Amino acid sequence: MDEKKKIILTGDRPTGKLHLGHYVGSLKNRVSLQNQYDQYILIADMQALTDNAGNPQKVRDNILEVALDYLASGISPKKTNICIQSMIPELAELTMYYMNLVSVSRLERNPTIKEELKLRKFGEGAVPVGFLTYPISQAADITAFGASLVPVGEDQLPMLEQTREIVRKFNQTYKRNVLVEPQALVPEISRLPGIDGKAKMSKSLGNAIYLADEPDVIRKKVMSMYTDPNHLRVQDPGNVENNPVFMYLDAFGTDKDKIAEMKEHYRRGGLGDVVVKKYLNEILQEVLEPIRIRRKEFEKYKPEVYKILELGTKNARQLASKTLANVKSAMGIDYAQSLFDESKKIRKWKIVIQKTKS
Ligand code: TRP
């Protein structure tokens, strides 16, 4: 028997189409790693509901969009199980058990949660319990599949740390090494700024280039990108650090010598933003064209995409239910089944009501 392949798990919330930020932070790694690993990718619709409880339609509609983005990017259903979180109830069960191992204040200290709370503006005292506790549900996602590797962007590192803590706490408390401690796999460039120069590309900030964007949309977005605000005239020396245009070039360009030369020229002065942007546009068009073409192809075969999701979910559920059984056994709470099994042995039922002697 060949050696068992290691397992990868990642996920995305289906709240919109995927963009270049997803591609750089995680998607690209998933496409290349699916050959060596057993990969599961979770369309995390339950997690999406933690801040979209009033809008399940949005979550529902975006499941297909995200699936199309995966397939278009080169995630192969032959190598990767794409699955839908809400169809794997074992994940919710695991979450319940893990909840007892995490304190409220630990969740409140989670840097990703803190950051997201600022953006979400739930209002004083109105943070949904589900939102605060989603790191626990994410730990359930990761551990349910026994994932040892999680390819994510750096914004997800606190989630991984939280998961690792839960794993250690669980294994320690129940004195069995049931859960696997996962490692994050973060690419060298894992975070893209938005086209407006804000720290993060995100759908909610409206500063994203989507994998499905049409060529003229891409071009318009690139040409409108924020650059060095002090680089007013072509002959002025410019800054390439924290300049989104150059950060994108670093992330997507393959001709590193040419990019180094352009940076030098820009720093010195004499290289205009328009020239750099035109070059970036060429590069992004080249990266996105095959993805867009494949996406349109898959869009024509939606029932087959649903089938891919169904099969991926089925495989995922099998694995998750094994983990859940191990978890319950380690906790010693698999007794109810054995009580039920006992009663099955009884052939004839006779309810005896014994009166206590007076
Ligand atoms: N929290 C991740 C995001 O917002 C999505 C996600 C859900 C995830 N479950 C996961 C990522 C498990 C990695 C592993 O993008």
Residues whose N, C-alpha, C, O or C-beta is under 5 A from the ligand:
A	BS01	LIG	L9 T10 G11 D12 R13 A44 Q47 Q138 D141
